[in-house]
């Protein structure tokens, strides 16, 4: 891995310090010679949380808490729901959760959007550590975390996520797997295999996990996955109504039948195929008081970036006097693509090394110590239609966390910890829009809570020091720049019981976020976003005050969770189009202003009836968010009001579900956006578990978008050219041995 000397020194010191502390604390635990007591089975061996309340989460704090006690929106996806919703990307896998949308930059690159926030305001983690890739720098960059090997995904929305960094101001998505085993399997060999076929993109995928005990204290782990899909078939038109109307008007004026035909295109979206594989191995030492292990993984993906349709492209070439095409027929397909690149593909490669350790101290003040370290070497090449590399992106990084979990003392518990993130980011090639940058962050955090029975209170705080530096770069006219920021964030909240299983809470937070390297140092063309992006190296910290109210009710046969929030931002960072054009691309510059974010999420479920061993349930959710920026107007790509409801029959060996999702029109748009039409999508699924809920062997058959409607996510930057999948019949077989 390539690091600057300062980055390497910081990383090595942090690694040595964290490792030394954990090793010293772990010695008494790992010195035990008595046979360990049987540990709970790994989560992937079965639906490990089937018998636990669905509101148990771990993302909100280093210690488990019931959702009743969490002062913010939370979601947990696992078991049948995870298998049924599994897609090639994290964003599409979670898009039906409350408060969650997705960037949907084609099937290969779709990142979660939480409460309207995306990019550097959302952290996507694997077992508490960042993905260490380039996904937050642009919407066309895939997250290098494969959901196929996940056994549980947790979503935390709101300021409590700041325990994981200032970049989590919008929320956290934590993908959990058993790549570093925490427990000894009961059987000599544990095997878990899953295969899926989907018709919308002729998607074929397979994933497998193998755990083998080595004696009484060691576990070896191997997992792998492979997915391949053709171009995505959509429902309705490929281009949005506004784009079609504009193109057809110009086609009629120019007598251009080819333009009219392309405007009305249906069927498959060109250049959306993908091929992804991953392989990993790990080894873990497990005792009755803790574990310590490592894993090594290799991830590769090759996926297409959907082509944009530009009905004015041929005019732009005429206006700019393009000598190369001046005498050619401007009705040609390439000509009315304008600035869009044809058939660009991304070839992603990441090698990653992870360490995880946990030890119970049996001490007076501390209950346990946790260590989590990750290092990755990431690269992706943007390939032109002739297969040549146009631009390459490199990201090498370290990230680590050390958590000291306090023992429960008469209802008072908490945790202290530290975290570091180091990132060296470099772009090489014709579309280099940033100089080489280094980001170094060091953070200290704490969360303290007290349980007084009906009344419970908590307070959290985080201090983060960030240093962002950019090398001098003559190619984009960038001088050497060095910025440092000290960010302080904190929250205080309380909840009170209003009866058995009923709790209401209120949380007040103050958060600060340092600008990202992209926001500070950008200065070049970016074809994927169709923009010449210009950063502002003088940007100040982004800060906000926030208040969130929560209501939770959990009774046998009925459950409801509601959150309402309001945030006041100072120095909110956003992009705006400044009416200039460079290299035939519109110029988008970063700026700051005050902003307001407000919204709500409500989800509920109820058991309507029971017949024998079958429960008939109904559930629903509604979410809504509004983001307004002073002197600018509505922020771009904010999801509209959404309502989703379903009915479900649940039995030990059988599960059937029918659901409908209605997404309303989004007409509160920024100046550079087009409105997005409403749509209603209906899905159905049947799952058969021959060995019951204690075993994850199951067959799931689902029909998604049954009526083949045309649907577009407003949070997607290319929603006018790349709608969601049309009718998709999927079959998933999971086998556990």
C-alpha positions in Angstrom: 0.0 0.0 0.0 1.2 3.5 -0.8 1.0 6.0 2.0 2.6 9.3 2.8 5.3 9.2 5.4 3.1 11.1 7.9 0.1 8.8 7.3 2.3 5.7 7.7 3.7 7.0 11.0 0.2 7.9 12.4 -1.2 4.6 11.3 1.6 2.5 12.7 1.5 4.3 16.1 -2.3 3.9 16.3 -2.1 0.2 15.3 0.7 -0.5 17.9 -1.1 1.3 20.7 -4.4 -0.3 20.0 -2.9 -3.8 19.6 -0.8 -3.4 22.8 -3.7 -2.3 24.9 -5.9 -5.1 23.7 -3.2 -7.8 23.9 -2.3 -6.8 27.5 -6.0 -6.8 28.5 -6.6 -10.1 26.7 -3.8 -12.1 28.3 -5.8 -13.3 31.4 -8.7 -14.3 29.2 -6.7 -16.2 26.5 -4.7 -17.9 29.2 -7.7 -19.9 30.4 -7.1 -23.6 30.0 -10.6 -24.8 31.0 -12.8 -25.9 28.1 -14.9 -23.0 27.0 -18.6 -23.1 27.5 -20.6 -23.6 24.2 -21.0 -20.2 22.5 -24.1 -19.2 20.6 -24.2 -20.4 17.0 -22.9 -17.9 14.4 -25.7 -15.7 13.0 -25.5 -17.3 9.6 -26.0 -20.8 10.9 -29.7 -20.0 11.4 -31.9 -17.0 11.9 -29.9 -16.3 15.0 -32.1 -13.5 16.1 -35.4 -15.3 15.4 -36.3 -15.7 19.1 -35.1 -12.2 20.0 -37.2 -9.1 19.7 -36.7 -7.6 16.3 -35.8 -4.3 18.0 -32.4 -5.5 19.4 -29.6 -3.6 17.6 -25.9 -3.2 18.0 -25.1 -0.3 15.7 -26.4 2.4 18.1 -23.7 1.7 20.7 -21.0 -0.7 21.7 -23.5 -2.4 23.9 -26.8 -3.9 22.8 -30.0 -2.0 23.4 -33.6 -2.5 22.7 -35.1 -0.3 20.0 -37.4 1.1 22.7 -34.3 2.7 24.2 -32.8 4.2 21.0 -33.4 7.9 20.5 -33.5 7.7 16.7 -34.7 5.7 13.7 -33.4 2.1 13.5 -33.9 -0.9 11.2 -32.6 -4.4 11.2 -32.7 -6.6 8.1 -32.0 -10.4 8.5 -33.4 -13.8 7.8 -36.1 -14.2 5.2 -36.4 -10.5 4.7 -32.7 -10.2 3.9 -32.8 -13.1 1.5 -35.9 -11.8 -0.2 -34.6 -8.2 -0.6 -31.0 -9.2 -1.6 -29.6 -7.4 -4.6 -26.2 -6.8 -6.1 -25.7 -3.5 -4.2 -26.3 -2.4 -0.6 -28.5 0.6 -1.7 -31.0 -1.5 -3.6 -31.0 -4.2 -0.9 -32.1 -1.6 1.7 -34.3 0.6 -0.4 -37.6 -0.6 1.2 -36.5 0.3 4.7 -38.1 3.4 6.4 -36.2 6.6 5.7 -34.0 4.8 3.2 -33.7 5.4 -0.6 -30.8 4.7 -3.0 -28.6 6.5 -5.5 -29.5 3.9 -8.1 -26.7 4.7 -10.6 -27.4 1.5 -12.4 -27.5 -2.0 -10.9 -23.7 -2.0 -10.3 -23.5 1.2 -8.2 -26.3 2.0 -5.8 -25.5 3.5 -2.4 -28.0 4.0 0.5 -29.6 7.4 0.9 -30.7 8.1 4.5 -33.2 10.9 5.3 -32.2 12.6 2.0 -28.5 12.5 2.9 -25.9 10.7 0.7 -22.2 10.9 -0.2 -19.9 11.9 2.7 -22.8 12.4 5.1 -23.5 8.6 5.2 -21.1 5.9 6.4 -21.4 2.4 5.0 -19.6 0.0 7.3 -18.6 -3.7 7.4 -18.8 -4.8 11.1 -18.2 -1.2 12.3 -15.3 -0.3 9.9 -15.6 1.7 6.7 -15.7 0.2 3.2 -12.3 1.9 2.4 -13.2 2.5 -1.2 -14.1 5.5 -3.5 -17.9 5.2 -3.1 -18.5 8.4 -1.2 -16.6 10.4 -3.8 -19.1 9.9 -6.6 -22.4 8.1 -7.2 -21.0 6.0 -10.1 -18.5 4.3 -7.7 -19.8 1.1 -6.1 -19.5 0.2 -2.4 -16.9 -2.5 -2.1 -19.1 -4.5 0.3 -20.9 -7.5 -1.0 -24.3 -8.0 0.5 -24.4 -11.7 -0.7 -22.3 -12.8 2.3 -24.1 -10.6 4.9 -26.2 -12.3 7.6 -27.5 -9.1 9.1 -27.7 -5.4 8.1 -28.4 -2.6 10.5 -29.5 0.9 9.7 -29.2 3.8 12.2 -30.6 7.1 11.2 -30.0 10.3 13.2 -27.2 11.8 15.3 -26.5 8.8 17.5 -24.5 7.4 14.5 -21.8 10.0 15.1 -20.1 7.5 17.3 -18.8 6.2 14.0 -17.5 9.5 12.7 -18.6 13.0 11.6 -19.3 11.6 8.1 -22.2 9.7 9.7 -24.2 12.9 10.3 -27.0 11.4 8.2 -26.8 7.9 9.4 -24.9 4.5 9.3 -25.4 1.3 7.5 -23.6 -1.6 9.1 -23.2 -4.9 7.3 -22.5 -7.8 9.6 -20.9 -11.1 8.6 -19.0 -13.9 10.3 -15.8 -13.5 8.2 -13.9 -13.4 11.6 -15.8 -16.0 13.6 -16.9 -15.1 17.1 -17.9 -18.6 18.2 -17.1 -22.3 17.7 -19.6 -24.1 15.5 -21.4 -27.1 17.0 -21.0 -29.3 13.9 -17.6 -30.5 12.5 -18.2 -28.6 9.3 -20.7 -25.7 8.8 -21.7 -24.9 5.2 -24.2 -22.3 4.1 -24.8 -21.8 0.3 -27.2 -19.5 -1.4 -28.1 -19.2 -5.2 -30.4 -16.7 -6.9 -31.8 -16.2 -10.4 -33.6 -13.0 -11.4 -35.3 -12.5 -14.8 -35.1 -8.7 -15.1 -31.4 -8.8 -15.8 -30.9 -12.5 -16.2 -29.1 -12.3 -12.9 -27.2 -15.4 -11.7 -25.5 -15.4 -8.3 -24.1 -17.9 -5.8 -22.5 -17.4 -2.4 -21.1 -19.8 0.1 -19.7 -19.8 3.7 -17.7 -22.6 5.2 -16.6 -22.7 8.9 -14.4 -25.5 10.3 -13.5 -25.9 14.0 -9.8 -26.6 14.5 -9.6 -28.1 17.9 -11.5 -26.6 20.8 -10.4 -23.0 20.4 -9.8 -22.2 16.7 -12.2 -21.7 13.8 -11.2 -21.4 10.1 -13.5 -19.5 7.8 -13.8 -19.4 4.0 -16.4 -17.6 1.9 -16.9 -16.6 -1.7 -19.6 -15.2 -4.0 -20.1 -14.6 -7.7 -22.8 -12.6 -9.5 -23.4 -12.0 -13.1 -26.2 -10.0 -14.8 -27.0 -8.8 -18.3 -28.4 -5.4 -19.1 -31.4 -4.4 -17.0 -34.9 -4.7 -18.4 -37.2 -1.9 -17.3 -40.9 -1.3 -17.2 -42.3 1.4 -19.6 -40.0 3.9 -21.3 -36.3 4.2 -20.6 -36.3 8.0 -20.9 -38.5 10.1 -18.6 -41.6 11.9 -19.8 -40.0 15.3 -19.8 -37.0 14.1 -21.7 -39.2 12.3 -24.3 -41.3 15.3 -24.9 -38.3 17.6 -25.4 -36.7 15.1 -27.8 -39.8 14.5 -29.8 -40.3 18.3 -30.2 -36.8 18.6 -31.6 -37.2 15.5 -33.7 -40.3 16.8 -35.3 -38.7 20.2 -36.1 -35.6 18.5 -37.6 -37.4 15.6 -39.2 -35.1 13.3 -37.3 -36.8 9.9 -37.1 -33.8 8.2 -35.4 -33.9 10.8 -32.5 -37.7 10.1 -32.1 -37.1 6.4 -32.0 -34.4 6.7 -29.4 -36.5 9.0 -27.3 -39.2 6.4 -27.1 -36.9 3.5 -26.4 -38.2 0.7 -24.2 -36.7 -2.6 -22.9 -33.2 -2.9 -21.6 -30.9 -0.1 -20.5 -27.7 -0.4 -22.5 -24.4 -1.0 -20.6 -25.9 -2.0 -17.3 -24.5 -5.5 -17.1 -22.2 -6.5 -14.3 -19.9 -9.3 -13.0 -18.7 -9.4 -9.4 -16.8 -11.9 -7.4 -15.3 -12.0 -3.9 -13.3 -14.6 -1.9 -12.2 -14.4 1.7 -10.6 -16.4 4.4 -10.2 -16.0 8.1 -9.0 -17.6 11.3 -10.1 -16.9 14.8 -9.1 -17.9 18.3 -12.2 -18.3 20.5 -12.4 -18.8 24.2 -15.1 -18.5 26.9 -14.1 -14.9 27.5 -13.4 -13.5 24.0 -12.0 -14.0 20.5 -9.2 -12.6 18.3 -9.0 -13.2 14.6 -8.2 -11.9 11.2 -9.5 -12.1 7.6 -8.1 -11.4 4.1 -10.4 -10.8 1.2 -10.3 -10.0 -2.5 -13.2 -8.2 -4.2 -13.5 -7.5 -8.0 -16.3 -6.1 -10.0 -16.9 -5.0 -13.6 -20.0 -3.0 -14.3 -21.4 -0.6 -16.8 -22.4 3.0 -16.3 -25.8 3.7 -18.0 -25.5 5.9 -21.0 -27.2 9.3 -20.9 -29.6 10.3 -23.7 -29.1 14.0 -24.7 -31.6 15.3 -27.3 -29.6 18.5 -27.7 -26.2 16.9 -28.2 -26.2 17.3 -31.9 -26.9 21.0 -31.6 -24.1 21.5 -29.0 -21.6 20.1 -31.4 -22.7 22.5 -34.1 -22.6 25.4 -31.7 -19.1 24.6 -30.6 -17.8 24.1 -34.1 -16.5 20.6 -33.5 -14.0 20.1 -36.3 -13.9 16.4 -35.8 -17.6 15.9 -36.4 -18.4 19.1 -38.3 -19.1 17.4 -41.7 -20.8 14.3 -40.2 -24.5 13.5 -40.1 -25.7 15.0 -36.8 -28.6 12.5 -36.7 -26.0 9.9 -35.8 -26.5 8.3 -32.4 -23.1 9.5 -31.1 -23.9 13.0 -32.0 -27.0 13.5 -29.9 -25.4 11.9 -26.9 -23.7 15.2 -26.2 -21.2 15.0 -23.4 -22.2 11.5 -22.4 -19.5 8.7 -22.8 -20.6 5.6 -24.6 -20.3 2.3 -22.8 -18.0 3.3 -20.0 -17.3 0.5 -17.6 -15.7 0.4 -14.2 -13.3 -2.4 -13.2 -13.0 -2.4 -9.4 -10.4 -4.3 -7.4 -9.9 -4.3 -3.6 -7.6 -6.3 -1.4 -8.5 -6.0 2.3 -7.1 -7.1 5.6 -9.2 -7.1 8.9 -8.6 -7.8 12.5 -11.2 -8.1 15.2 -10.8 -8.9 18.9 -13.0 -8.8 22.0 -12.2 -9.8 25.5 -14.2 -9.8 28.7 -12.1 -8.3 31.5 -14.2 -9.4 34.5 -12.9 -6.2 36.1 -14.6 -3.6 38.2 -15.0 -0.7 35.8 -14.7 -2.3 32.4 -16.9 -5.2 31.1 -15.0 -5.8 27.9 -12.6 -4.4 25.4 -13.1 -4.4 21.6 -10.6 -3.8 18.9 -11.4 -3.5 15.2 -8.8 -2.7 12.5 -9.0 -2.7 8.7 -6.6 -1.9 5.9 -7.4 -1.9 2.1 -5.8 -1.3 -1.2 -8.5 -0.1 -3.6 -8.4 0.7 -7.3 -10.9 1.1 -10.1 -10.3 1.8 -13.7 -12.9 3.6 -15.9 -12.7 1.8 -19.2 -13.7 3.4 -22.5 -15.8 1.5 -25.1 -12.6 0.3 -26.8 -11.4 -1.3 -23.5 -8.7 1.3 -22.9 -8.3 2.8 -19.4 -9.4 6.4 -19.4 -9.1 7.2 -15.7 -7.9 5.3 -12.7 -8.9 5.9 -9.0 -6.7 4.7 -6.2 -7.6 4.7 -2.5 -5.4 3.2 0.2 -6.6 3.4 3.7 -6.4 2.3 7.3 -9.2 2.5 9.9 -9.4 1.3 13.4 -11.6 1.5 16.6 -10.8 0.7 20.2 -13.9 0.5 22.5 -13.8 0.2 26.3 -17.2 -1.0 27.4 -18.1 -0.2 30.9 -19.7 -2.7 33.3 -23.4 -2.1 34.2 -23.5 -0.5 37.6 -27.0 -0.1 39.0 -28.4 0.9 35.6 -25.4 3.1 34.6 -23.5 1.8 31.6 -21.5 3.3 28.8 -18.4 3.1 26.6 -15.3 5.1 25.8 -13.3 4.8 22.6 -11.0 6.1 20.0 -11.0 5.8 16.2 -8.7 6.7 13.4 -9.1 6.9 9.6 -6.4 7.5 7.1 -7.0 7.8 3.4 -4.7 8.4 0.5 -6.8 9.2 -2.6 -5.4 9.7 -6.1 -6.9 10.0 -9.6 -4.8 9.4 -12.7 -6.0 9.9 -16.3 -7.9 12.1 -18.7 -10.8 12.9 -16.3 -8.7 13.7 -13.3 -10.8 16.2 -11.3 -8.9 16.2 -8.1 -5.2 16.3 -7.0 -3.7 13.6 -4.9 -5.1 14.0 -1.4 -4.5 12.7 2.1 -7.1 12.6 4.8 -6.2 11.9 8.5 -8.8 11.7 11.2 -8.5 11.0 14.9 -11.5 10.8 17.1 -12.4 10.2 20.7 -16.0 9.3 21.7 -18.2 8.3 24.6 -21.7 7.2 25.2 -23.2 7.1 28.7 -26.7 6.0 29.7 -28.6 5.6 32.9 -31.6 3.5 33.5 -33.8 4.6 36.4 -36.7 2.4 35.5 -39.4 4.3 33.7 -37.0 7.2 33.1 -33.9 6.7 31.1 -31.3 9.2 29.9 -28.2 9.2 27.8 -25.5 11.6 26.6 -22.9 11.2 23.9 -19.9 13.2 22.8 -17.3 13.0 20.1 -14.2 15.0 19.4 -12.6 14.6 16.0 -9.4 16.2 14.6 -9.1 16.1 10.8 -6.2 17.0 8.5 -6.8 17.2 4.8 -4.0 18.0 2.4 -3.8 18.2 -1.4 -0.6 18.0 -3.4 0.3 20.7 -5.9 -1.0 19.7 -9.3 -0.2 21.6 -12.4 -2.6 19.5 -14.5 -5.6 21.1 -12.8 -3.9 24.2 -11.6 -4.1 23.3 -7.9 -1.5 24.6 -5.4 -0.5 22.6 -2.3 -3.2 23.1 0.3 -3.4 21.9 3.9 -6.5 22.3 6.1 -7.1 21.2 9.7 -10.5 21.0 11.5 -11.5 20.3 15.1 -15.1 19.0 15.2 -17.1 18.7 18.4 -20.4 16.8 18.5 -22.7 15.9 21.3 -26.2 14.8 22.1 -28.3 14.5 25.2 -31.7 12.8 25.4 -34.2 11.0 27.6 -37.1 8.7 27.3 -39.9 7.8 29.7 -42.1 4.8 29.9 -45.8 5.5 29.3 -46.9 1.9 30.1 -45.9 -1.6 29.4 -43.9 -1.6 26.2 -44.6 2.0 25.5 -41.9 4.7 25.5 -41.5 8.2 24.2 -38.2 10.1 23.9 -36.6 13.3 23.0 -33.1 13.9 21.8 -31.2 17.2 21.3 -27.9 17.1 19.3 -25.1 19.4 18.1 -23.1 18.0 15.3 -20.1 19.2 13.3 -18.6 17.8 10.1 -15.3 18.7 8.4 -15.6 19.1 4.6 -14.5 16.2 2.5 -11.5 16.2 0.2 -13.9 16.3 -2.8 -15.7 19.3 -1.5 -12.5 21.2 -0.8 -10.2 20.2 -3.7 -12.2 19.3 -6.8 -11.3 21.1 -9.9 -11.9 19.2 -13.2 -14.3 17.3 -15.5 -16.3 14.4 -14.1 -18.1 12.6 -16.9 -20.2 10.3 -14.7 -21.9 13.3 -13.1 -21.8 15.3 -16.3 -20.2 18.2 -14.5 -17.0 20.2 -14.3 -16.8 20.1 -10.5 -15.1 22.9 -8.6 -14.4 22.7 -4.9 -13.8 25.5 -2.4 -10.6 25.1 -0.3 -11.9 27.8 2.1 -15.0 25.9 3.2 -15.7 26.0 6.9 -17.1 23.2 9.1 -20.6 22.1 8.6 -22.6 22.4 11.9 -26.2 21.7 12.9 -28.5 21.7 15.8 -31.1 18.9 15.8 -34.1 17.7 17.7 -35.8 14.4 17.3 -38.8 12.9 19.0 -39.5 9.2 19.1 -42.4 7.0 20.1 -42.2 3.2 20.5 -44.9 0.7 21.3 -44.1 -3.0 21.4 -46.9 -5.3 22.6 -47.7 -8.9 21.7 -49.4 -8.7 18.3 -48.8 -5.0 17.7 -45.8 -2.8 17.2 -45.3 0.8 16.2 -42.2 3.0 15.9 -42.3 6.7 14.9 -39.6 9.4 14.6 -39.9 13.1 13.8 -36.9 15.3 13.4 -35.8 18.9 12.6 -32.2 20.1 11.9 -30.9 23.6 11.6 -27.6 23.7 9.6 -25.0 26.4 9.5 -22.5 26.3 6.6 -24.4 23.4 4.9 -22.3 22.3 1.9 -24.0 21.9 -1.4 -23.4 22.1 -5.1 -24.9 24.6 -7.5 -24.7 25.2 -11.3 -23.1 28.6 -11.9 -24.1 28.9 -15.6 -20.5 28.6 -16.8 -19.3 25.8 -19.1 -15.8 24.3 -19.3 -14.8 21.5 -21.6 -18.4 21.4 -22.9 -19.5 20.5 -19.4 -21.7 22.6 -17.1 -19.8 23.9 -14.0 -21.0 22.8 -10.6 -19.3 24.6 -7.7 -19.4 23.8 -4.0 -20.8 26.5 -1.7 -22.1 26.9 1.9 -25.3 28.3 3.3 -27.8 27.7 6.1 -30.2 24.9 5.6 -33.2 23.2 7.2 -34.0 19.5 7.2 -37.2 18.1 8.6 -39.1 14.9 8.2 -40.7 11.9 9.8 -40.8 8.1 9.6 -43.6 5.8 10.9 -43.7 2.0 10.7 -46.2 -0.3 12.3 -47.2 -4.0 12.2 -50.0 -6.0 13.7 -51.2 -9.6 13.9 -54.8 -9.8 12.5 -55.5 -13.4 13.2 -54.0 -16.8 14.0 -55.2 -20.1 12.5 -53.4 -23.1 13.8 -49.7 -22.4 13.6 -50.1 -19.5 11.0 -50.1 -15.8 11.9 -51.7 -13.3 9.5 -50.0 -10.0 9.8 -50.3 -6.5 8.3 -47.6 -3.9 8.2 -46.9 -0.5 6.8 -44.5 2.5 6.7 -44.5 6.1 5.6 -41.5 8.4 5.4 -41.0 12.0 4.2 -38.2 14.5 4.3 -37.7 18.1 3.1 -34.4 19.8 2.7 -34.2 23.6 2.0 -31.0 25.6 1.5 -31.1 29.3 2.1 -30.6 31.4 -1.1 -30.8 28.3 -3.2 -34.1 26.5 -2.6 -34.9 22.8 -2.3 -31.8 20.6 -2.2 -31.4 18.3 -5.1 -32.2 14.6 -5.2 -34.4 14.5 -2.1 -36.8 11.5 -2.0 -40.5 12.3 -2.0 -43.3 11.1 0.3 -43.6 7.3 0.3 -46.1 4.8 1.6 -45.5 1.0 1.7 -47.9 -1.6 3.1 -48.1 -5.4 3.1 -49.9 -8.5 4.3 -48.1 -11.6 5.4 -48.8 -15.1 6.4 -46.2 -16.6 8.7 -45.8 -20.1 9.8 -42.8 -22.3 11.0 -42.2 -23.7 7.5 -44.1 -21.3 5.3 -44.2 -17.5 4.6 -46.2 -15.6 2.0 -46.2 -11.8 1.5 -48.0 -9.3 -0.7 -47.0 -5.7 -0.6 -47.6 -2.4 -2.5 -45.4 0.7 -2.5 -46.6 4.1 -3.6 -44.0 6.8 -4.2 -45.5 10.2 -4.7 -44.5 12.8 -7.3 -41.5 14.9 -6.4 -42.0 18.4 -7.7 -39.9 20.2 -5.0 -36.8 20.2 -7.2 -33.6 22.2 -7.5 -33.1 24.3 -10.6 -31.0 21.6 -12.3 -33.5 18.9 -11.8 -36.7 17.6 -13.5 -39.7 16.5 -11.5 -40.2 12.8 -11.0 -43.5 11.1 -11.6 -45.3 9.0 -9.0 -45.5 5.3 -9.3 -47.1 2.3 -7.5 -45.2 -1.0 -7.4 -46.7 -4.3 -6.3 -44.5 -7.3 -5.1 -45.3 -10.8 -3.9 -43.2 -13.6 -2.4 -43.5 -17.1 -1.0 -40.9 -18.8 1.2 -40.7 -22.4 2.1 -38.4 -23.5 5.1 -38.5 -27.3 5.2 -36.6 -27.6 8.5 -38.4 -24.7 10.2 -37.1 -21.4 11.5 -34.2 -23.0 13.4 -32.4 -23.7 10.1 -31.8 -21.2 7.3 -32.4 -23.7 4.5 -35.2 -22.2 2.4 -36.6 -21.6 -1.0 -38.0 -18.1 -1.8 -39.9 -17.3 -5.0 -40.8 -13.6 -5.5 -42.4 -11.5 -8.2 -41.3 -7.8 -8.0 -43.0 -5.0 -9.9 -45.7 -7.4 -10.9 -47.4 -4.9 -13.2 -44.2 -3.8 -15.0 -44.6 -0.2 -14.1 -42.1 2.6 -15.0 -40.5 3.7 -11.8 -37.7 6.2 -11.0 -36.0 7.1 -7.8 -35.7 10.9 -7.4 -32.5 10.4 -5.4 -30.8 9.0 -8.5 -28.7 11.4 -10.6 -29.6 9.5 -13.7 -33.3 8.8 -13.0 -34.4 10.4 -16.2 -32.3 7.9 -18.3 -32.2 4.8 -16.1 -35.5 3.7 -14.4 -35.8 0.8 -12.0 -36.2 -2.8 -13.0 -39.4 -3.9 -14.7 -41.1 -7.2 -13.8 -38.6 -9.4 -12.0 -39.3 -13.0 -11.1 -36.7 -14.2 -8.6 -35.9 -17.6 -7.1 -33.5 -17.9 -4.2 -32.4 -21.2 -2.7 -30.5 -21.2 0.6 -29.0 -24.4 1.9 -27.5 -25.0 5.4 -25.5 -28.0 6.4 
